[in-house]
Amino acid sequence: MNIYVETYGCTANKSDERLLIGLMIQDGHQIVHSLNDADVLVLLTCTVIGTTEQRMLSRLKIFQKMKKKIIVTGCMPSVQADLITALAPNACLLPSQYIQYINDIIRGKTPAFVEMKKTMLPKQYDMVIAPIMIAEGCRLSCSYCITHYARGTLRSFPIQEIATDVCSAIKQGCKEIQLTAQDTASYGLDTGTHLGALLTSICALDGAFRVRIGMMNPATMQKNLGAILAAYQHHKVYKFLHLPVQSGDDDILQKMNRRYTVKDFTRLVQQARKTIPTFTLSTDVIIGFPTETEEQFDLTMDLLKKIKPDIINITRFSARPYTAAKKMKGRVPTHVVKERSRKATEICSKLSLEKNKEHLGKTYHVLVTEKGKYKTFTGRAENYKQVVLTEPVILGDYVSAKIIDAAPTYLFGKLI
């Protein structure tokens, strides 16, 4: 059959997409890139915030009009099946933890729905970048997070099996390995190992590749900080740390059930920068969490100005089903949240531009990963800074580039 796949959301969903496609191709199906050419439509969903949920429902309406077989997977089937079936009553629902049964669903069979590890199964890659899941679920229970309910509690995959998956991706031509989980720092807390051990094993593999480590919760990063930072020093690991703070106020962090304080977060950043001064730091903040005052918002902005992250992802609070935060009183008015978000965006853009200007005149060994707009190419420096190149290069190559200009979200490089 001809299968059309549309994917949204985090790197974990992109990893699931590679597994879906690998399994379907192994079963003799053809992947097509147009709804019109397909016999079966697969929607890999995300529901992390309300606007994303609405985007999923909008796409589902379009799928439904095609009058073809629809399979909905990703996070929504586990937590919002009613929203899906209200729009597409005949859609097949495939929760993310059972995605390995995709071929049974295509054939119209009812699978056993017994969860299996996602490692050691066929995965198809068609880019330089390979998203690889190292664990499913999360041990934490942040009060605003619906993903915890969608993907369940933490299940870490065996180190050797992850390494085998990495080897498979490298053989398919991948050069950037993106290790992903809901919280990569939680890896191994359920099996007696840790992220540092996994990174050491992966970096020992043959091949010219780089490893990007996905988001870490400060609360779990603290548990194996020494081993994680030691592994970061390997030349194959991007000097990139995604460490969401979410708020600069301890009372709000407690209501979020983040399990760390502002002091904890600040100490982690200082230790990381002391160990590897070239770190690119990415963080996230939520604007307008229930009961957030103007003073608490200002504390968040003050923390960002003090820490000076390279990348700051701003999200307006979105009340999600089943979460504790949805039931909290003290909702911040929408117009106030919008104004705070506007202020935060302005401040963060300036901070990011200032950080990027520090790289002017420096030379980096850039891995070319994607084609950009207007005949440009984009790649990643050793610190995972995005570098835009206007000269012709080849995807997957390493090139030396001098940074000649900077924007808030990327650098401009010239080949040398």
N, C-alpha and C positions, 0 to 999 in steps of 0.2 A: 504494500500500500504506500501511497504518497502521504507523508506526514509533515505538517507545518508546526513549528515550535516557536512560541513567543515567551520570552523570559524577562522578569522584572525582579528588582530587589538586590539583595546583598550578594557577596561573593559566594556564600554557601549555596544560594540558588543557582548561581552560574556553574558551580561545581556539579550540582544535581543535573543541570542541563547537559553537561558533558557525559554524565552517566546515562541519562535518558537516551541521548543520541547514539552512544556506543552500543547500548542494548538493542535499540531498534534496528540499527544497521546490521548487527550480528544476526538478527532474526529475518533479514532480507528486505526490510523496508527502505524506502527512499526518502531522504529529507529534502523538502522543497521550500522555497522562500517566498511563496505567494499563497494567500488564502484560497485563491481561485483554483490553484493547481492541486490542492490537497484533498485527500479522502478523509483524513482525520486531523482535527485541530487540537493542539495541546497548549494550554495556558499555564505557565509556571508562575504562581502568584506571590505577591508580597502584601502584607497588611499592617506594616509597622506604624503608620500614621493614617489619619482619616482621609487625607487627600490621595494617598496611594490606594486605599481601599476603593475610593470612588473611581479612580483610574481603572482598576481591575474590573469593576462592575460595568464601566463604560465599554471596555474591550469585550467583555462577555456578551453584551448586547449585540455588538457587531458580529461576534462569532455565531450567536444564535440565529441571526438573519441569514447566515450562509446555509442553514439546514443540512449540516454535516455532523458527523460524530464529534463530540466535544469531550475532551479529558481535561479536568482541572486538577492541578497538583500544586506543590508549594505549601505555603502556610495556611491559606484560607480554608481548605477542606477540613482541617482539624478543629478550627475554632469558629468558622462562619459558614458552615455548610448550608444553613437556611437561606442566606443571602444569595448563594450560588443557585440553589434549586428554585428559588423564586423567579429568577430570570431565565434559567435554562433547566427546566424540569428533568430533561433526559440526559443531562451531563453526567459523565462518570467522574466520581470523586476519588482522588488518589492522594492521601496524606503523604507528606514528605518522607516520613520514616518507612513507607512501603513503596517507594518509587521504583524499586527493583522489579515490581510486578507489572510494569508498563505494557509488556507484550501480551500478558494474559488479558489485560483490560482491552487492548486493541482487538484481540480475537473474540471478545465477548464472554470470556470465562470469568468466573468468580474466584479470585485467588485466596490462598489460605490466610493472607495478612499476618504472617509471622515475620517479625522484624529480623533483618539480616544486616551484617556490616556492609558498608558501602565500598570497602576496599576490595582489591583483587577481582574486580568486575571490569568488563570492557568499557573504556572511556575513549571518546573520540575528540581530538583536538585539531582545530584548523587555524590556530593563531600562534604567535610567539609566546603568548601568556597561557599558563595552565592553572586554573583555580582548583585546588585540591583540599577536600575536607579532611580534617584530622580528628574531629569529634562531632557528635550530634548532641544537641540539647545543652542545658546549662544547670549548674548547681545553685546559681543565684536566683533571686526573685525580686528584681527591681519593681517597685510598685506601679510603674507606668508601662511595663513591658508585656505585650501580648505574645511575643515570639516564644517566651518560656512555656506558655501553654500550648503553642503550636508544635514545638519540637521536643518537648519533654525534658526530663532530667539528663544530666551529663552521661554520655557513653563514649569514652575515648577508644579510638581504634589502635591496634597494635603497631608499634614502631616499625617492625620489619615489613608489615603489609603496606603501610604508608610509603615507606622507602621504595617498595616495588611499584607502587602507583607513580611515584616520582620518576623512576627509571623508565616506565612506559611513556610518560609525557616527554621526557628528554629524547627518546627514540623517535617520537613523532615530530621532533623539531622544535619543541618548546625550550625557551631560554629563560623565562621568568616564571618561577614557581610561587604561586600565591597560596600560602597555607591559611586555611580559613576554619572558623568555628564561631559559635556565638560569643565565646570568650576564649581566645587561644591560650591565655595564661592559666586557665583551668585544666588544660590538657594534662591527663595522667593523674589527677587528684583522686579519681575513682579506681585507678589500676595500680597505684604505687610507683608511678614514674613521674616525669615532669617534662615541660616544654624544652628545657635545656638539653636533656638527653635525646629528644627527638631531633633537634636541630643539629646536634653533633653527628648523629647517624646520617642525616640527609647530606650534610656538607662533606661527608667522607665519600659520597658517590662520585663516580667519574663523570666528566663532562664540564663544559663551560656554561654554567647557568648561575642565576642569582635567585635568592629566596626573599620573598616579602612576607613578613609576619603580620597577620591580621590583628584586629582590635583586641586589646587586653583591658580587663577591669583592674583598676588599682588595687582593689581588695585582694585579688588572687595573685597579681604580679608580685606582691610583697612576700608571698609564701615561698617562692623559689627564686628570689631576685638575683642572688649571686650566680646561680647556674645559668639563668636566662641571659644576664649581661655578659657572662663569659662566652656563651655561644654566639652572641651578637658580634663579637670581635672577629669572627671568621670572615675572610674576604668575600665569601659567597653570599653573605647575609647583608641585605640592604640596611643601611644605618637609618632606619625609619621606625618610629615608635608611635603607634596610634593608641593613645591613653585618654579616654574620655573623662573629663572632670564633671560635667553636667551642671554644676552650680558652684559658686564661690562662697556659699553660706552653709555652715554645718547643720543648721536646723532644717534647711531644705534637703540637704543630702540625707539626713536621717529619715525624713518623710519619703524620700525616694527609695529608701532601704538600700543605699549603695554600700554600706559597711566600711566606709573609710571617711576620714576628715579632710579638710582642706590642707591641714598640716601634713597628713600622710601623702597626699598627692604631690605637694610641693617637694617633700623629701625624696620621693621617687624620681621626680624630674631632675632634681639636683644630683642624685646618685648616678642616674643614667648619663647626664651630661659630663659628670666628672670622669666616668669610665670611658665614654666615647663622645668627645666634644663636638664631633661633626654630625650628631643626631639631627634628623629632621623630625620635629615633634608635631603630631597632629592631635587635636583634641575636639571634643564635642560639648556643646552647651544646649540646655533646654531653656527656652524663654517662656515665662508665664506659667510655671508649675503652680498648682493650687496653693494659695496663701502667700505667694511671692510678693514681697513689698518692693517699693522703689529702692529702698536701702539695700535689700538683699540682691536686687538686680545690679546695683552699683558695685556691690562687693564682687560679683562675678566679673564685671568689666575690669575692676581693679586687679583681680587675680590674673586675668589675661594680659593686662599691661605689664604686670610684674614678671610673669613667666615667659611672655613673648613666644607663643607657639608659632610655628611656620604655617600651619593650616588650622583653621577653626571652622567646624561645621555647626551651623546654627539651625536649631529646630524649634518651632513653636510647639508648646505642649498640645498634645492631642489625646483626649480621653478615649482609651481603648476598652472594648468589652472585656469583662471578667477581671480586670485589674483593680487593685486597691485604690489607685489614684482616681479612677472614674467615680468612686463613691465619696471622695474627699470634698469637704465643704471649702469655701473660700476661693471659688473659681475667679480668676482674674478676667476682667472684662476684655472682650475681643479688641476693642480700639486701643486699650492700654498695651496689650500683647503686641499688636502691630507696631505701635510706636517704639516699644522697647526693642523689637526685632530690627526696626529700621536703624536705631542708634547702634545696636550691636553690629549690624552689617557694616556700617560706616567705620566703626572703630576697628573691627577685625580686618577689613580690607586694608586699612592703613598699616596695621601691624604686619600683615602678610607681605605687603610691598616692601616695608622696611627690612624685613628678614631676607627677602629675595635679593634686594640690592646689595646685601653683604657678599653675594656670590659674583658680582661683576668683576671681570678680569681673571677669574679662576678657571682652571682647566679641569675637565672631568672626562672619565672614561664612560661613555654613554652607550647603553644597550638600546638599540632601535627596536621599538615594540609595535608601533602602529603608524598608519598613514593619517596625516592630519588634513586640515582644510587647505584649499588653494595650493595644492601640490607640495605641501609641507609634510614633514615626518616628525613624529614625537618619540622620545626615548626617555630613559631614566638614568640619572647619574648614580654614583655609588651610594648617595644619601637619599635616593628615591625622588629627588627633585625632578619635576617634569621639564624636559628640555625640548624646545621647538627648533627644528633644523630646516632651513630653506633650500639646502643643497641636496642633490640626489644621493640617497643612501639605500642600503638593502635591509629589509626587515630581518631581524635576528643578528645583525652584525654589531660589533663593538666599534665605536669610533671615538676619537679624541676631539673634544670640542671646547672652545674658549667661550665663556659667557660674555655676551656683548650688550645685553639689555635684559630688563626684568619687568614683569607684570605681577599683579597680586597672586596669580595662580600658576604661573609658569615662568621659565627662563628662556631667553633666546640664545642659541649657540651657533658658533661658526666653526666649521671643520678646520683642523690644523694638521 
